[in-house]
Amino acid sequence: MWQPIFMISGYFMSILGLSMLIPAAVDMYYTHQSWSPFVTSSIISLFIGVSLYLGNRTKIDKISIRQGYLITAVSWLALSLLSALPFMLTGTTSCWVDAVFEATSGITTTGATILTDIEKSSKAVLLWRSLLNALGGVGIVIFAVALLPFLGIGGMQIFQRESSDLNEKLMPKISYIAKRIILIYILLLALTFGGLLLAGRGKFDALNHALASVSTGGFSTKNASIGYFNNIWVELVLMLAMIAGSLPLTWYLAVLKTGQNNSFRSAQVPFFLKTLLLFSVITTLWLAYTNEQYSFWQALRYASFNVVSITTDTGFASTDYMKWGLFAQTVFLIFAVTGGCSGSTSGGVKAFRWQVIFAFFKKSIINMTEPSRILPVKIKNMNVDDKVINSVFIFILAFGFSIIGLTTLVAITGVDFTTALSAVIGCITNAGPGVGNIVGPSGTFAPLSDFAKYVCAFAMLLGRLEVMTILVVLTKNFWRK
């Protein structure tokens, strides 16, 4: 049972190890200060990864559902731990928990940080943070498109017809999907990089923010995040990049190939874009009406950017929206939970699940006055079967109870309820910043206790892997033969 799990995990670790050489090369070009720790981390990762891959190499034509869960959980946990090595060896973090937190935040594209002065970090470390965002972003898309429909997590089986039967041909199908997704991903990165150069950013900042925006990761090279640049053109480019990363990457392929929009995955796109527009309009009008220091156009600029950033679960900030009052703090938590589309780099509940919930709610309202009427649950002209509906509601319950449980664990360390709740929501939705003075857009997670940081890191993995993947592996029933 474990042979394909170790083999695939080893393959991913080897890719991670090779990726560590990129920051090492950049550091050798710029400063010659931090290349050695990255090379050492690369050697360790490659040794473990290649050993696992070669020691367990086998032809994989079929895997069980149990193996699918384990491949996902083991791979992401191992990558999070190995990604922490450069932070420790370069002295960027002073303890292992901080290194694990920063690495997990990067690979899960959460964007929360424990670094109190980001600009003091070397270029190699800054690039490594952004690379983790990029690797985690494309990794989660491949996982969401290839494995989640097969595992049937949170209603994802609704996309199984679009991804074919992975139970029969796992490796060939993942390879086919990965090549197409990576091609689109690289194209979006290149367009964003070019747009940022045209907006006046230097090559290094443009590269880092392109990697962090398309992946909806949110790691910046500046302490003030995007607010440091105070450039409307930079904000527009990044807004487009964050929205692009929040749409299903396979949707781009479908549109380019056939021009058709008649699938469940495509049906999310107009729903998500309308939701994003609604959130932006509400926040803009509220900000312009209640805050005299902003004109309407300034309110539109700041509200739109930060709403897009939080709703796509990126975590960039162009200003400290904590100063906008309690209303903004409340709705921004709601925006974070909303999330982007399935098959995208974004986190949160995801647009298609909200579509299923709203369609089921509409059907239930009609049946309350017309109980004998038989109505299907439909998204556009497509029927949603009962298994998908049940799976979505199970996901929502697990998501909600996870927030309650993890918030309780963080709260017992002595932080206030607002900080505990928003920290957990920021982590489990992979949005990054929460609300309040500690974990808000102008703060960091550094003041939290070691235990709270481990809880938040666990929340990041839990949310990135659609909650049920981890919870299923942790049950006793999963380990019964």
Secondary structure, DSSP 8 states (H G I E B T S, - for coil): --HHHHHHHHHHHHHHHHHTHHHHHHHHHHTSSSHHHHHHHHHHHHHHHHHHHHHT----S---HHHHHHHHHHHHHHHHHHHTHHHHHTTSSSSHHHHHHHHHHHHTT------S-GGGS-HHHHHHHHHHHHHHHHHHHHHHHHTHHHHTGGGGGGGHHHH--TTTSHHHHHHHHHHHHHHHHHHHHHHHHHHHHHTT--HHHHHHHHHHHHTT----SSTTGGGGT--HHHHHHHHHHHHHHTS-HHHHHHHHHT----SHHHHHHHHHHHHHHHHHHHHHHHHHHH-TTS-HHHHHHHHHHHHHHHHTT----SS-GGGG-HHHHHHHHHHHHH---TTSS--SS-HHHHHHHHHHHHHHHHHHH-TT----EEETTEEE-HHHHHHHHHHHHHHHHHHHHHHHHHHTTT--HHHHHHHHHHHHTT----SSTTTSTT--STTS-HHHHHHHHHHHHHHHTTTHHHHHHTSTGGG--
